[in-house]
Amino acid sequence: MNNMPTATKNLLIVNFLAFIATWVLELRGINLTSMLGLHFFLASDFRIYQFFTYMFLHGGLTHIFFNMFALWMFGSVIERVWGPKKFLFYYIVCGLGAGITQELVQYVDYSIQGIAAYQYVNAGGVQMTTDAYINLWTTIGASGAVYGILLAFGMIFPNERLFIIPFPFPIKAKWLVLGYIVIELFSAMSGPGDGVAHMAHLGGMLFGFLLIRYWNKHPNSYDLGGRSYGREYFENLKRRYDNHQQSRRSHMRTESTDPRSESDEEYNARKRQNQEEIDAILDKIRKSGYDSLTKDEKRKLFEQSRD
């Protein structure tokens, strides 16, 4: 985890610690999900802070594993593009947006079924009052925020090819995102009963989409030093490249005893050429985006990022 970006790593740690705490406290008779999960806003146990705390709780190993795997896989990339502060802000906004969407959907469902009938018959045939009905809903999980991260990856790297089980062929990120949207819409329209907040997933993606569009139109609105979209990462990459070249030059001058080693003039000429190539690649990204790079340009850029 040493090479993992700071915000992604800390989010993983917090989520796993919350999962362990939920399990340990449940053995002692303390229901952390009931306290920190997001309840319907008309329920007696609803608290405003639950809009934030719910996204750090999970209902089981499968639930947390897939959410954290997706966070690690896509979040690490997005954080390197945006930087930790902007990435964390985006993550929280998507999580909050997912919670708000879920509350609105629950209110519509309550208006149609709860108020109209004053009784609700669930799948087991048990009748309950309206108060009991609105206390049924408790939303937990980082899925809304994670779906927002997936959307961001698809918008930044739309043509990046991914291998997704069980497909034996690569799928472009933009088609993967579109596929998830269609699946979630179909699942949500099929009716409740699977215990998954599909509309919350879509809400996280919607809020993420709106935030990215806003940032693209107002690149300095989220001011992390006045940098435009994606620029911070590539400027850091350029500084790392320069530092690496200086270190390499120093190493060659102090430890190389081979008389055939390149001269200062040859070294400087090669360094200038490499620097010009990296500058040209970075300028191309700023003007036309990452996807405008050729395969050789991408390879050269990320070879330097690993040095």
Order of alpha helices (4+ residues) and beta strands (2+ residues): alpha-alpha-beta-alpha-alpha-alpha-alpha-beta-beta-alpha-beta-alpha-beta-beta-alpha-alpha-alpha-alpha-alpha
